Amino acid sequence: MSNDIKPRRSVLYMPGSNPRALEKAKSLPADGLILDLEDAVAVAAKTEARELVTAAVKAGGYGQRELIIRINGLNSEWGAADMKAACEAEPDAILLPKVESAQMVMQAEKMMVEYGAADKTKIWCMMETPRGMLKAAEIAASSDQITCFVMGTSDLVKDLHAHHTKMRLPVLTSLGLCLLAARAENIDILDGVYLDLNDEEAFRDSCLQGLEFGFDGKTLIHPKQLAAANEIFAPSLSELAFAERIITAFAEAETQGKGVVLVDGKLIENLHVENAQRLVALAAAINKLED
């Protein structure tokens, strides 16, 4: 199990047209970096950003952080060139914006084969439109190269003519559909960004809500958000201690042929053991990343 787990507590968007930001990212405690060629880059800077980002990925120096290149839409005037350059740079993943169908994923996969993408380079999907929400299950099942869904809640709220609220009631259905689709296909899923950089308490609340929903981590727009995301989406010491007691008690019960296992007065079944093993493996992966 541990070999399949990658910490994605904090995945930070970095504007691809800003060389200082690309350099600074090498020292930030983010689990992953989305080097952005799309929304964060002005039209006039698209070509320069592509060159800067691909050069940065090729040069390396980012340690164990996952590097993801978000390209422009494949049907845009920059899409094909972005895809070709991204494949040549060999990032950990290429993030497709505004994914709305299985066909869009299969088109990307075909282009990646054509451009000789490395085996390690996977597909991530931005889920950020009403049509994308309705096609989430189809998209998740479209390719075994997909390893992560990324919620684009800002675009989604705009398209829904909804409002950003503390409890996020306007997007609960959309978040739930994408979570179900991702988990059905064993795909990780990241919560959308939180836009108010001045309200740290509300940001923490947003992270806690995302954790409760079942997200693996959160996408971020500023380094000041990293610490809280890393803390909240990591197993706590008490959670780990309980998980280890569950694993030990269940193993002992199996050895003794017992059918009922109690840990701290709570009935333990195989499903609890599987979750405990997941938490322990995640903690080990985090420790390895931070070493």
C-alpha positions as CSV (number, residue, x, y, z in Angstrom):
1,M,0.0,0.0,0.0
2,S,2.7,2.5,0.9
3,N,4.3,2.3,-2.5
4,D,1.1,3.7,-4.1
5,I,0.7,6.6,-1.6
6,K,2.0,10.0,-2.4
7,P,1.5,12.9,0.0
8,R,-0.6,15.6,-1.7
9,R,-1.5,17.6,1.3
10,S,-0.4,20.9,-0.2
11,V,-0.2,21.5,-4.0
12,L,0.8,25.1,-4.8
13,Y,0.0,26.9,-8.0
14,M,3.1,28.8,-9.3
15,P,2.8,31.3,-12.3
16,G,4.8,30.0,-15.1
17,S,5.8,33.4,-16.4
18,N,7.6,34.4,-13.1
19,P,11.2,33.0,-13.0
20,R,11.6,34.3,-9.4
21,A,8.6,32.3,-8.3
22,L,9.8,29.2,-10.1
23,E,13.1,29.5,-8.3
24,K,11.6,30.2,-4.9
25,A,9.4,27.1,-5.2
26,K,12.5,25.0,-4.8
27,S,12.6,25.8,-1.1
28,L,8.9,25.8,-0.2
29,P,7.5,23.0,1.9
30,A,4.9,22.0,-0.6
31,D,4.1,18.4,-1.5
32,G,3.5,19.4,-5.1
33,L,3.8,22.3,-7.4
34,I,1.5,23.2,-10.3
35,L,3.6,25.2,-12.7
36,D,0.9,27.1,-14.5
37,L,0.7,28.0,-18.2
38,E,-3.0,28.7,-18.2
39,D,-4.9,31.0,-15.9
40,A,-1.9,32.6,-14.2
41,V,-0.3,33.6,-17.4
42,A,-1.3,36.6,-19.6
43,V,-1.8,35.9,-23.3
44,A,1.3,37.9,-24.3
45,A,3.4,35.8,-22.0
46,K,2.2,32.3,-22.9
47,T,5.2,31.3,-25.1
48,E,7.8,32.7,-22.6
49,A,6.1,30.9,-19.7
50,R,6.2,27.6,-21.6
51,E,9.9,28.0,-22.1
52,L,10.5,29.0,-18.5
53,V,8.5,26.2,-17.0
54,T,9.9,23.4,-19.2
55,A,13.4,24.6,-18.6
56,A,12.8,24.7,-14.8
57,V,11.4,21.1,-14.8
58,K,14.3,19.8,-16.9
59,A,16.9,21.6,-14.7
60,G,15.4,20.0,-11.5
61,G,16.4,21.1,-8.1
62,Y,12.9,20.6,-6.6
63,G,13.8,17.7,-4.4
64,Q,11.0,15.1,-3.8
65,R,8.2,17.6,-4.6
66,E,5.8,16.5,-7.4
67,L,6.0,18.7,-10.4
68,I,2.9,19.2,-12.5
69,I,2.6,21.4,-15.6
70,R,-0.9,22.8,-16.2
71,I,-1.2,23.4,-19.9
72,N,-3.7,25.5,-21.8
73,G,-6.7,23.7,-23.3
74,L,-5.8,21.3,-26.1
75,N,-8.2,23.2,-28.4
76,S,-6.6,26.5,-27.7
77,E,-3.9,28.0,-29.9
78,W,-1.3,27.1,-27.3
79,G,-2.5,23.6,-26.3
80,A,-0.6,21.4,-28.7
81,A,2.7,23.3,-28.2
82,D,2.2,23.2,-24.5
83,M,1.6,19.4,-24.5
84,K,4.6,18.7,-26.7
85,A,6.9,20.9,-24.5
86,A,5.5,19.4,-21.3
87,C,6.0,15.8,-22.6
88,E,9.6,16.7,-23.4
89,A,10.2,18.2,-19.9
90,E,9.1,15.0,-18.2
91,P,7.2,16.3,-15.2
92,D,5.4,14.0,-12.8
93,A,2.1,14.9,-14.4
94,I,0.4,17.1,-16.9
95,L,-2.7,18.9,-15.7
96,L,-5.5,19.3,-18.2
97,P,-7.8,22.3,-17.7
98,K,-11.6,22.2,-17.8
99,V,-12.0,18.4,-18.5
100,E,-15.5,17.7,-19.6
101,S,-15.4,14.2,-21.3
102,A,-13.6,11.0,-21.6
103,Q,-12.7,12.0,-25.2
104,M,-10.7,15.0,-23.9
105,V,-8.6,12.7,-21.7
106,M,-8.1,10.2,-24.5
107,Q,-7.1,12.9,-26.9
108,A,-4.4,14.0,-24.3
109,E,-3.3,10.5,-23.8
110,K,-2.9,10.0,-27.6
111,M,-0.8,13.2,-27.8
112,M,1.4,12.1,-25.0
113,V,2.2,8.8,-26.8
114,E,2.8,10.8,-30.0
115,Y,5.2,13.2,-28.2
116,G,7.0,10.4,-26.3
117,A,6.0,11.3,-22.8
118,A,7.9,9.5,-20.1
119,D,6.2,6.6,-18.3
120,K,6.3,8.6,-15.0
121,T,4.3,11.5,-16.5
122,K,0.7,11.0,-15.5
123,I,-2.5,12.9,-16.3
124,W,-4.3,15.1,-13.8
125,C,-7.7,16.6,-14.5
126,M,-9.1,19.9,-13.6
127,M,-12.8,19.4,-12.6
128,E,-14.3,22.9,-12.8
129,T,-17.3,23.1,-15.1
130,P,-20.9,21.9,-14.8
131,R,-20.5,19.5,-17.7
132,G,-17.4,18.2,-16.0
133,M,-19.3,17.5,-12.8
134,L,-22.0,15.6,-14.8
135,K,-19.3,13.5,-16.6
136,A,-17.0,12.9,-13.5
137,A,-17.5,9.1,-13.5
138,E,-16.9,8.8,-17.2
139,I,-13.8,11.0,-17.0
140,A,-12.3,9.1,-14.0
141,A,-12.8,5.8,-15.8
142,S,-11.4,7.0,-19.1
143,S,-7.7,6.2,-18.6
144,D,-5.4,4.4,-16.1
145,Q,-3.0,7.3,-16.6
146,I,-5.2,9.6,-14.5
147,T,-3.8,9.8,-10.9
148,C,-5.5,12.9,-9.6
149,F,-8.6,15.1,-9.9
150,V,-8.2,18.8,-9.0
151,M,-11.3,20.8,-8.1
152,G,-11.5,24.2,-9.7
153,T,-14.1,25.6,-7.4
154,S,-13.7,29.3,-8.5
155,D,-14.6,28.6,-12.1
156,L,-17.3,26.3,-11.0
157,V,-19.0,28.8,-8.7
158,K,-18.9,31.3,-11.5
159,D,-20.5,29.0,-14.0
160,L,-23.2,28.0,-11.5
161,H,-24.0,31.6,-10.9
162,A,-23.6,30.7,-7.3
163,H,-21.8,32.4,-4.3
164,H,-18.7,31.5,-2.3
165,T,-20.1,30.7,1.2
166,K,-18.4,29.4,4.4
167,M,-20.1,26.0,4.3
168,R,-19.8,25.7,0.5
169,L,-23.4,24.5,0.2
170,P,-23.7,25.7,-3.5
171,V,-20.9,23.2,-4.6
172,L,-21.6,20.3,-2.3
173,T,-23.2,18.2,-5.0
174,S,-20.3,18.9,-7.4
175,L,-17.7,18.0,-4.8
176,G,-19.5,14.9,-3.9
177,L,-19.8,13.7,-7.5
178,C,-16.1,14.2,-8.1
179,L,-15.2,12.5,-4.8
180,L,-17.3,9.5,-5.7
181,A,-15.9,9.2,-9.2
182,A,-12.3,9.6,-7.9
183,R,-12.6,7.0,-5.2
184,A,-14.4,4.5,-7.5
185,E,-11.4,4.5,-9.7
186,N,-8.7,4.8,-6.9
187,I,-7.7,8.3,-8.0
188,D,-6.5,11.0,-5.6
189,I,-8.5,14.2,-5.4
190,L,-7.5,17.7,-4.3
191,D,-9.8,20.4,-2.9
192,G,-10.1,23.8,-4.6
193,V,-8.3,27.0,-3.6
194,Y,-9.2,29.4,-0.8
195,L,-9.0,33.0,-2.1
196,D,-9.0,35.2,1.0
197,L,-5.3,35.3,2.1
198,N,-6.1,37.6,5.1
199,D,-8.5,35.2,6.9
200,E,-6.2,32.4,8.2
201,E,-8.9,31.0,10.6
202,A,-11.4,30.6,7.7
203,F,-8.7,29.0,5.6
204,R,-8.0,26.4,8.3
205,D,-11.8,25.8,8.5
206,S,-11.8,25.2,4.8
207,C,-9.0,22.7,5.1
208,L,-10.7,20.9,7.9
209,Q,-13.9,20.7,5.9
210,G,-12.0,19.3,2.9
211,L,-10.4,16.7,5.1
212,E,-13.9,15.7,6.5
213,F,-15.2,15.5,2.9
214,G,-12.4,13.0,2.0
215,F,-10.0,15.1,0.0
216,D,-6.3,14.1,0.0
217,G,-5.1,17.7,0.1
218,K,-5.7,21.2,-1.0
219,T,-4.6,23.4,-3.9
220,L,-3.1,26.7,-2.7
221,I,-2.4,30.1,-4.2
222,H,0.2,31.4,-1.7
223,P,3.1,30.0,0.3
224,K,1.5,31.3,3.6
225,Q,-1.2,28.6,3.2
226,L,1.3,25.7,3.2
227,A,1.8,25.2,6.9
228,A,-1.9,24.8,7.7
229,A,-2.6,22.5,4.8
230,N,0.4,20.3,5.6
231,E,-0.7,20.0,9.3
232,I,-4.4,19.4,8.7
233,F,-4.1,16.8,5.9
234,A,-1.5,14.8,7.7
235,P,-2.5,12.1,10.2
236,S,-2.2,13.5,13.8
237,L,0.0,11.8,16.4
238,S,-3.1,10.5,18.2
239,E,-4.6,9.2,15.0
240,L,-1.4,7.3,14.2
241,A,-1.1,5.9,17.7
242,F,-4.7,4.6,17.4
243,A,-4.1,3.3,13.9
244,E,-1.0,1.3,15.1
245,R,-3.0,-0.1,18.1
246,I,-5.7,-1.3,15.6
247,I,-3.2,-3.0,13.3
248,T,-1.5,-4.7,16.2
249,A,-4.7,-5.8,18.0
250,F,-6.3,-7.2,14.8
251,A,-3.1,-9.1,13.9
252,E,-3.1,-10.6,17.4
253,A,-6.8,-11.5,17.3
254,E,-6.3,-13.3,13.9
255,T,-3.4,-15.3,15.4
256,Q,-5.5,-16.3,18.3
257,G,-8.5,-17.1,16.1
258,K,-10.7,-14.5,17.7
259,G,-13.6,-13.1,15.7
260,V,-14.2,-9.9,17.7
261,V,-11.6,-7.2,18.3
262,L,-11.9,-4.3,20.7
263,V,-9.5,-1.3,20.8
264,D,-10.1,1.4,23.3
265,G,-13.6,-0.1,23.8
266,K,-14.4,0.2,20.1
267,L,-15.4,-2.7,17.8
268,I,-12.8,-3.1,15.1
269,E,-13.4,-4.7,11.7
270,N,-11.3,-5.2,8.6
271,L,-12.4,-1.9,7.1
272,H,-10.9,-0.1,10.2
273,V,-7.7,-2.0,9.7
274,E,-7.5,-1.0,6.0
275,N,-7.9,2.7,7.0
276,A,-5.4,2.4,9.8
277,Q,-2.8,0.9,7.3
278,R,-3.5,3.8,4.9
279,L,-2.8,6.4,7.6
280,V,0.4,4.7,8.7
281,A,1.6,4.4,5.0
282,L,0.7,8.1,4.4
283,A,2.7,9.2,7.5
284,A,5.7,7.2,6.3
285,A,5.5,8.8,2.9
286,I,5.3,12.2,4.5
287,N,8.3,11.5,6.6
288,K,10.2,10.3,3.6
289,L,9.3,13.5,1.7
290,E,10.4,15.8,4.5
291,D,13.7,14.0,5.2
